């Protein structure tokens, strides 16, 4: 089960945190992995770790908010392995800032990376997947996505981007299904990665966050990666247009 042998996967935001965890697990499961992020040096460290464990990977510098760099990432993938089977849209930023203090520049930066970046990567990947009549796109959203998720104070821009990801994923699933391309999203809750360092810095906020989680702990990156692997594998072959929540029960409260 969950065998990715022969598959080629791009994982954005893979230099650390959940993205790195996804990359390591995919490589362990047999996939050839493109480790993409804004720092080529950091990506190469992940590639070195994968190769040391016997896997195959390449490092690619990519700012997902810039179409030219996204196109270069796709081109590098095709040059190396000649195809693209899986895209994991994972790159993202999270800046805690009260709504009334949020600047236009901060709003634009968050939406450019977290939402436009997903659009650019998904569109570029889908064009290649259509040619081979198969593919899988997995978009990382968040429980902080409103409606079926929750709102989160000081994260108006982040929540807007993650809600957009969930909505976009459903639409892409409909449009790409005729080409045998599946599109699903994952909505993690509070996961123990560098992105939540600001929460740790405020003990009251951290305690309040943990209190909202029935399992009374933060999740591990690997616990999200396991679900990403499932959606990337044939075991999820009848799933598309879904948003899978991985939150320790947060949304059940």
C-alpha positions as CSV (number, residue, x, y, z in Angstrom):
1,X,0.0,0.0,0.0
2,X,0.9,3.7,-0.5
3,X,3.6,2.7,-3.1
4,X,4.8,5.7,-5.1
5,X,7.5,3.8,-7.1
6,X,8.0,5.3,-10.6
7,X,6.1,8.4,-9.6
8,X,7.6,12.0,-10.0
9,X,6.4,14.5,-7.4
10,X,7.0,18.2,-6.8
11,X,6.6,19.4,-3.3
12,X,6.7,23.2,-2.8
13,X,7.8,24.8,0.5
14,X,9.9,21.6,1.1
15,X,13.0,23.1,2.8
16,X,11.6,22.7,6.3
17,X,8.5,21.9,8.3
18,X,5.6,19.9,6.8
19,X,7.0,20.3,3.3
20,X,10.3,18.6,4.3
21,X,8.4,15.9,6.0
22,X,6.3,15.3,2.9
23,X,9.4,15.1,0.8
24,X,11.2,12.6,3.0
25,X,8.1,10.3,3.2
26,X,7.5,10.5,-0.5
27,X,11.1,9.5,-1.3
28,X,10.9,6.7,1.3
29,X,7.8,5.5,-0.5
30,X,9.7,5.3,-3.8
31,X,8.9,8.6,-5.5
32,X,11.4,10.8,-7.3
33,X,11.0,14.1,-5.5
34,X,11.5,17.7,-6.6
35,X,12.3,19.7,-3.4
36,X,11.3,23.2,-4.2
37,X,11.5,26.4,-2.1
38,X,13.0,29.9,-2.0
39,X,16.4,28.8,-0.7
40,X,18.3,26.4,-3.0
41,X,20.8,25.7,-0.3
42,X,18.2,24.6,2.2
43,X,16.5,22.5,-0.5
44,X,19.8,20.8,-1.3
45,X,20.2,19.8,2.4
46,X,16.9,18.0,2.1
47,X,17.9,16.4,-1.1
48,X,21.2,15.2,0.5
49,X,19.2,13.6,3.3
50,X,16.9,11.8,0.8
51,X,19.9,10.5,-1.2
52,X,21.7,9.4,1.9
53,X,18.6,7.2,2.7
54,X,18.7,5.8,-0.9
55,X,16.1,8.0,-2.5
56,X,16.1,10.2,-5.6
57,X,15.6,13.9,-5.5
58,X,16.6,17.3,-7.0
59,X,16.6,20.7,-5.5
60,X,14.9,23.6,-7.3
61,X,14.7,27.3,-6.2
62,X,11.2,28.5,-6.7
63,X,9.2,31.5,-5.4
64,X,5.7,30.2,-6.2
65,X,4.3,33.7,-6.5
66,X,6.4,34.3,-9.6
67,X,5.1,32.5,-12.8
68,X,8.5,32.5,-14.4
69,X,10.0,30.6,-11.5
70,X,7.1,28.1,-11.4
71,X,7.6,27.5,-15.1
72,X,11.3,26.9,-14.5
73,X,10.4,24.4,-11.8
74,X,8.2,22.4,-14.1
75,X,10.8,22.5,-16.8
76,X,13.5,21.3,-14.5
77,X,11.3,18.4,-13.4
78,X,10.6,17.4,-17.0
79,X,14.2,17.7,-18.0
80,X,15.3,15.4,-15.2
81,X,12.5,12.8,-15.3
82,X,10.3,13.5,-18.3
83,X,7.0,13.6,-16.5
84,X,5.1,14.9,-13.5
85,X,2.7,12.7,-11.6
86,X,2.1,14.5,-8.3
87,X,2.1,18.2,-7.1
88,X,1.9,19.0,-3.5
89,X,1.1,22.7,-3.1
90,X,2.6,23.2,0.4
91,X,4.5,26.5,0.3
92,X,3.0,29.2,2.5
93,X,3.6,31.9,5.0
94,X,1.8,32.8,8.2
95,X,2.2,36.2,9.9
96,X,0.1,37.0,13.0
97,X,-1.2,40.5,12.7
98,X,-4.4,42.2,14.0
99,X,-6.8,43.1,11.2
100,X,-6.8,46.8,11.9
101,X,-3.0,46.9,11.8
102,X,-2.6,44.8,8.6
103,X,-1.0,46.6,5.7
104,X,-1.9,46.3,2.1
105,X,1.6,45.0,1.4
106,X,1.3,42.3,4.1
107,X,-2.1,41.3,2.7
108,X,-0.8,41.1,-0.9
109,X,2.3,39.1,0.1
110,X,0.2,36.5,1.9
111,X,-2.3,36.1,-0.9
112,X,0.4,36.1,-3.5
113,X,2.3,33.2,-1.9
114,X,-0.6,31.2,-0.3
115,X,-3.2,31.5,-3.0
116,X,-1.9,32.8,-6.2
117,X,1.2,30.6,-5.8
118,X,-1.1,27.5,-5.6
119,X,-3.0,28.6,-8.7
120,X,0.2,29.1,-10.7
121,X,1.7,25.8,-9.7
122,X,-1.5,23.9,-10.2
123,X,-2.1,25.4,-13.6
124,X,1.4,24.7,-14.8
125,X,1.4,21.1,-13.4
126,X,-2.1,20.4,-14.8
127,X,-1.0,21.3,-18.3
128,X,1.6,18.6,-18.2
129,X,-0.7,16.1,-16.5
130,X,-3.3,16.5,-19.2
131,X,-0.8,15.4,-21.8
132,X,-0.2,12.1,-19.9
133,X,-3.9,11.8,-19.0
134,X,-3.3,11.4,-15.3
135,X,-2.1,13.3,-12.2
136,X,-2.7,14.2,-8.6
137,X,-2.7,17.7,-7.1
138,X,-2.8,18.1,-3.3
139,X,-3.3,21.5,-1.8
140,X,-2.5,22.3,1.8
141,X,-5.2,24.5,3.3
142,X,-5.8,24.9,7.1
143,X,-8.6,24.6,9.6
144,X,-8.3,28.4,9.7
145,X,-10.3,28.6,6.5
146,X,-13.7,29.8,7.7
147,X,-17.1,28.2,6.9
148,X,-16.4,24.5,7.2
149,X,-13.3,25.5,9.3
150,X,-12.8,28.2,11.8
151,X,-11.8,31.8,11.8
152,X,-8.7,32.8,13.7
153,X,-8.0,36.2,15.3
154,X,-4.9,38.0,13.9
155,X,-5.0,35.9,10.7
156,X,-7.5,37.6,8.4
157,X,-5.1,37.4,5.4
158,X,-4.0,33.9,6.1
159,X,-7.5,32.6,6.7
160,X,-8.7,34.3,3.5
161,X,-5.9,32.5,1.5
162,X,-6.7,29.1,3.1
163,X,-10.4,29.4,2.5
164,X,-9.6,30.3,-1.1
165,X,-7.5,27.1,-1.4
166,X,-10.3,24.9,-0.2
167,X,-12.8,26.5,-2.7
168,X,-10.3,26.5,-5.6
169,X,-9.5,22.8,-4.9
170,X,-13.2,21.9,-5.4
171,X,-13.4,23.8,-8.6
172,X,-10.2,22.3,-10.0
173,X,-11.4,18.8,-9.1
174,X,-14.5,19.4,-11.3
175,X,-12.6,20.9,-14.2
176,X,-9.8,18.4,-14.2
177,X,-11.7,15.1,-13.6
178,X,-12.2,14.5,-17.3
179,X,-8.5,14.3,-17.7
180,X,-8.1,11.7,-14.9
181,X,-6.5,14.3,-12.6
182,X,-7.6,14.2,-9.0
183,X,-7.5,17.3,-6.8
184,X,-7.9,17.2,-3.0
185,X,-7.0,19.5,-0.1
186,X,-5.8,18.9,3.4
187,X,-6.7,21.2,6.3
188,X,-4.1,20.8,9.1
189,X,-4.8,22.1,12.6
190,X,-2.0,23.3,14.9
191,X,1.1,21.4,13.7
192,X,4.4,21.6,15.5
193,X,6.5,23.4,12.8
194,X,8.5,26.6,12.7
195,X,5.4,28.4,11.4
196,X,3.8,28.2,14.9
197,X,6.8,29.7,16.7
198,X,4.9,33.0,17.4
199,X,2.3,30.9,19.3
200,X,5.0,29.3,21.5
201,X,6.3,32.8,22.3
202,X,3.0,33.7,24.0
203,X,2.2,31.1,26.6
204,X,-1.4,32.3,27.1
205,X,-2.1,32.0,23.4
206,X,-0.4,28.6,23.3
207,X,-2.4,27.4,26.2
208,X,-5.6,28.6,24.7
209,X,-4.8,26.9,21.4
210,X,-4.1,23.5,23.0
211,X,-7.3,23.9,25.1
212,X,-9.3,23.9,21.8
213,X,-7.8,20.6,20.7
214,X,-9.6,17.5,22.1
215,X,-6.3,15.5,21.9
216,X,-4.7,18.2,24.0
217,X,-1.5,18.4,21.9
218,X,-0.2,19.8,18.7
219,X,0.1,17.6,15.7
220,X,3.4,16.4,14.2
221,X,4.4,17.1,10.6
222,X,4.6,13.4,10.0
223,X,1.0,13.0,10.9
224,X,0.0,15.3,8.1
225,X,2.5,13.7,5.7
226,X,0.8,10.3,6.2
227,X,-2.5,11.8,4.8
228,X,-0.6,13.5,2.0
229,X,0.9,10.2,1.0
230,X,-2.6,8.5,1.1
231,X,-4.0,11.2,-1.2
232,X,-1.0,10.8,-3.6
233,X,-1.4,7.0,-3.7
234,X,-3.8,4.7,-5.6
235,X,-5.5,3.9,-2.3
236,X,-7.4,7.2,-2.6
237,X,-8.3,6.6,-6.2
238,X,-12.0,7.5,-5.7
239,X,-11.3,10.8,-3.9
240,X,-11.4,14.1,-5.6
241,X,-12.7,17.5,-4.5
242,X,-12.4,16.6,-0.8
243,X,-10.9,18.6,2.0
244,X,-9.4,16.2,4.6
245,X,-9.1,17.7,8.1
246,X,-6.1,16.7,10.3
247,X,-6.6,18.7,13.5
248,X,-6.7,16.5,16.6
249,X,-10.5,17.0,16.7
250,X,-10.4,20.9,16.7
251,X,-13.4,21.2,14.4
252,X,-15.4,18.8,16.5
253,X,-15.4,21.2,19.5
